[in-house]
Amino acid sequence: MDLVAVEHDEIAAMRKEKVGSILVPLLPSFHVHLAHQAEAYAITDGPKRVGYVLLLVEHHEGHDHVTLVEAYLTSPYRDRYEDVVELVRTRFAPRAFLARSDDCVFTTALIAEGLPMEASMTVMVARAAYPPGVVEGLQLVPLDYAYLQAAHDLFLHVRGVQQAPTYAELEAEMESDRVNVLTDHGEPVGLVVEEESQSAGYRLFDLMAPHAAAEAQVWALRTAGLVAERDGLTGAAVIDARDVQRQQVFRAAGYYTVASYLLFYDPEVGRPSVPTIERAQLQQMIESGEKFHLIDVLGEYHWKRGHLPGATWIDFRSLTREARRRFKKKERIVVYCNSYT
């Protein structure tokens, strides 16, 4: 086997075959974006092209981070994914491999390689468009000027400054009916946003209602699901695999998990590590006025009893998600617990 650099259109037929082979052919927009940015390689066996891989190369201060985004082998080569993984590891030394849980043979090959794994995102699909029922005071209405400020604030709160749309972008969305406001007795308490979907037959939803009751969130999802059904579409969502509460809300609304995106890290290449510092170093950083974020990840009970000056508390169970939302990539962060920093 060998790898040959090709244009994306040269593997288009195999990619279509791959998508058609999975039970629910739904590719989230983040996966579509990664695949579009990746470099394409055909897997060859002599003169025959028997599969492909997509490799995303990111340049970081004099070195490259490589991630395998997709891998596919045609029949009768389906039992040779371990050979493909070894070939890619030898030639490109990728730091990470992205796989879907329903891509069973490829996922099994990565497990057999002994690569550590963690769940990244979960794809959920509505089993049916369940009637929302009547909940007094709740309405789901299209975004208009009366709710523009509240909608912008919700985007900022949930997605952070880097990913939140501007006012102008939100105004443009008013014409598309892709942003709907959940109101409780006239007060905006959440948003149901239609996300871009590259897969026919599905409508991807994002729910932003961090302070609304679970009952209200379920009602909003079911109401939006009925509209999707009238348009001949099935409701779907892509959720952080670590956000258990969010998954529970979608399950209560009739959604079920069809696939998870899994990240496998290569220990030989080295997973991005988190260095440690001594207490004396931290004290010096604080006293010198050095700019950094100090995060306390002890339990809330301990936080209320006392914490380091200038610290911010974040629940350790949501640390990764909150860090991505609150901080920029190059900002320095120091996290402390009860035993080491």
Secondary structure, DSSP 8 states (H G I E B T S, - for coil): -EEEEE-GGGSHHHHHHHHHHSSS----HHHHHHHHHSEEEEEEETTEEEEEEEEEEEEETTEEEEEEEEEEE-TT-TT-HHHHHHHHHHHH--SEEEEETT-HHHHHHHHHTT--EEEEEEEEEESS-------TTEEEEE--GGGHHHHHHHHHHHH-TTTS--HHHHHHHTTTT-EEEEEETTEEEEEEEEE---STTEEEEEEE-TTS-HHHHHHHHHHHHHHHHHTT-EEEEEEETT-HHHHHHHHHTTEEEEEEEEEEE-TTT---------HHHHHHHHHTT---EEEE-S-HHHHHH---TT-EE--GGGHHHHHHHHS-TTS-EEEE-SS--
